[in-house]
Amino acid sequence: MKIWHQSFTDLSVFPKYQLTLEQHARAVMPLGIDVQVHGLPPGTYPVGVPPMAFNTRGGLRLLNSKLVCEAAIAAEQAGYDAFALGCFFDPGLTEARSLVDIPIVSLSETCMLTACSLGRKFAVIALTEFQKMLSEDLARAYGVTDRLAGVVALTPAVNLFDLEAGGEVAEGIKTRFLLACQQALDLGAEVIIPGDGVLNAFLVRHQMLTVEDATIMDPLGVLFHHAAFFVNARQANCLAISRRLLYSKPTQAMMRHAQNERGAFALSESDFSGSKYVKR
């Protein structure tokens, strides 16, 4: 089984994150399941600008969401069995599902729905106030607001590049995360979701996925297993995506028009950062 993991970062500038993704996938997945990590194409973000800052601008986030759709099509064409979207914004999720037949799973949807089976109330730890806002909006969209104890933003907000750092910077983030967890517990959470993929990788590296009697979810591990579950269930003819309304699939003529007249869906696996096939 082959799973394409798609980050919303450019992995060429997040080497620790990429390495942690690769190592963690090997650690949590059984033999026979190959998780290949990918990021957005090199140069997607301006030099020195954190992806979070870029993606808080809706119009720019839309451009990157289109790249998620490109990646999903590239994954299916390359023979992957599932596509795991590793961004808590769930960007391009609906659109990508309408384009391919392989299962697509995403971090916020997967983790929020899974948390409902692990405790009565869950909380999300966000890096910024903007991320907090989007997590609240997604909980509403997924119909789980009544199960959401709250979303706690780290204070002060965390720059994604700082999650690659060590020393005092890393210690400061650890302290802020533990304080946020306590706030989440005070809100009544029984399950805590670290609401960012790069934060999740930071916590894995620093072995910080436990607190009191609450469950701190490992979102990346859950995402990988969720993708594998859908592959197995699909192959056993247990389920299939609905094409009736939300995920209506374009006709072949529509796709040809998008490709030939609009220049869409032209990227291949080698265009994405992190891929072992990336163009040099």
N, C-alpha and C positions, 0 to 999 in steps of 0.2 A: 504494500500500500504506500502511495506517495501523497504527501500533504504539502501544499504550497502555503507557507506562512507569508503574509504581506504586512509589513510595517508601514506606517504613514510617515516615517522618517526616511532620510537618505542615510542608509547604513554605512556608507563610505566615510561619514564623519562621526559615527558612533561605534567605534571598534569594540569597546567593552560590551555594549548592548548586543551587538551581533554575536560575539563570542559566547555570551551568557545564553542567548537564545538557542544557539546550536548545542551547547553543552546541556542545557536544561531539557531540551527536546530528547536528547539521547538518554538522559537520566530518568525521565518520567514515562517514556513510551516503550512498549515491549518490542522485542526483536521482530523485524519484519515490517515495521512502520517507519518510513523514512520521511522526516520533516525537513524540508529545504526552506531556508529563510531568505526573504527578499525585502528590499526597501524600494522606495520610489527612485526613479532614475537619478543618477548623479547630476548635481546641479539644479535639482528641483527648487532648493531654497537658496536665498542669497548667502554668501559667505558670512559666517559669524552670526546669522540671525537664527534664533531657536525656532524649530518647527512650530511650537505652540504659539509663538508670537505671530508668525505668518498665518497660521490657520485660524486665528481669532478674527480674521477679516473674511467675511462670508464669501465674497466674490473670489478670493484667492483659494479658499478651502474648496470651492466648487471645482476649480481647475484641477486640484489634486484628487478630488473624488472621481473625476473622469479617468484619471490614471489608475484608480482601483478597478474600474470597469475594464480598462485595457489589460490589466494584470490578470483578471479573472478569465478573460478570453484566451490570453497567452497560456495560462495554466491548463485550461481544458485542451488546447491544441497541443500542448507538450505532453499530454498523457497523465496529468495529475488526477488523483481520485477525489480530492476535496480542496477547498480554498478556505484558509483560516485568516480572517481579517483582524490583524493585531493592533487595532486602534479603538480607544474607548469612545471616540466620536461616532463610531459605526458609519464612517463616510462612504457613500456610494453603495450601501448595502442593498437597498431595494432595487436600485438600478442594475447592479451586477447580477443579482438573482434572476432578473428578467432575461439575461443574455446567455446564460450557460445552464447546462443540465447537471454538472457536478455540484454536490452540496457546498453551500457557502455558510460559514458560521462567523460570528463577530463577537468581540469582547463584551460590550455592554449587554447586548441581548442575551448572550450565553450565560454570563455571570449573574445577571439579575434573576433570570428564570431559574437557574440552578440554585441560587441562594434561597429561593422560596421553598425548596425541598430540604434545606439544612437548618432552618430556624424560622421563627415567626416573623422577625423583623431583621432587615439588613441595612447596612450603611455603606456609603462609598467615600473613600478618601481621595480628594482631588488635589491636584498640584496648584491650581489657581482658581480664582473666583469665576472666571469664564468657563473653565472645565466643570466647576460645580453647577453652573447654570445649565450646561448642556446635559449633564448627568440627570438633573432633575427633569429636564424636558424629555429625555429618552425614557425615564421611568414612567412618565405620564403616557408617552406614546405606546409603551409596551404593556400598559394596564396594570402596573405593579406599585402604583403610588401608595396604596394602603399598606403595603408591606415594607415600604421604605421608611426607616427610622429617620434618615436625614443624610445629607451630603456635607462632609466637613472638608473645607479647603485648608491646606497647610498655610501657616502664617509665620513669616512672610512667604509669599508664593515662591515656588521652586523653578529655577531655570533648568530646562532639560539637560543642558551641557554640564550643569553641576552634578548631575547623577552619574557622570562619568568620572568625577573627581574622587580623591581620597582625602585622608588627613582631616583637618578641622571642618572642611566643607561637608564631607560625608558624615562626620559626627553630628554636625548641626542638623542635617536632614533626618538622621536617625531620631534625634530628640524631638523634632517637630512631628515626625510620624507617630511616635509613641503618645505624644500629647493629643494628637488628632484621634488616635484609637480610643483614648480615655474619654474624649468628648463623644465619640460614637457610642461607646458603652453607656455613657450617661443618658444618651438619647433613647436607650432601650434596644440597641442593636445586639443581635446574637451572632450575626455573621458580618464580617468586615471585608469589603472588597477594595483592595488597593486599585484605584481607578485610573491607572495609566500603565501602559506596557513597559516603558523605560523605568518607572518606579518599581514595578513588579520585578524586573531583572535586578535592580539595585537591592531589593529586599532578599532575593534569592542569594546574591553574592554575599550578603552580610548575615544570612541565616536569621531573618527576622519575620518568620511567618507563624509566630505563636504569640498570644497575649491572653492572660487569665484563662477563663473557661470558654471564651468566645472562639469561633473559627475565623482565622484570617485566611481567606481563599487565596489559592495560587492561580490567578486568572489565566496565565499562559498555559499552565499544565492542564487546567480545565478545558481551555479552548482546544488544545491538541486532542484531548480525549473525546471532546464533543464532536470534532470533525471526524475522528475515526469511528465513533458510534454511528454517525449518519452514513458513512461509507458502507459499513457492515449491514446496517438496516436496509439501505437501498439495494445492495447486492442480494439480500435475502427477500426482496420484494415486499418488505414490510411498510414502506412509505415512499412517497414521491411528492415533489413540489407541485402545488396547484398552479395551473396556468389560466384559471378562470377570470381573475380580476387583477389583484395587485401585481402579480408576477407574470402577466401576459407576455409571451415571448414574441419577438419580432419575426416576421416571415423572412424567408431567404432573400426575397426581393428587397425588403426593407434594409436588411443587413448589407446587401450589395450596394445599395444607394448610399448608405452611411459610409461605407468603405471607399467607394469610387468617387462620389461627389463631395463628400465632407472630409475625406482623409482620416476617418476614424478607425480605431482598432488595428493599427498598423504595427504596434510594438510586439516584440517577442521577448522570451525569457532573458536573453542576453542584454536587453536594454535596462534591466532593473538592478539596482545596487544590491550587494550582498549575495547575489546568485553566483554559484560556482561557474556559471557559463557567461558571466558578465563580459562585455566587450572591453578590450584593453587598448 
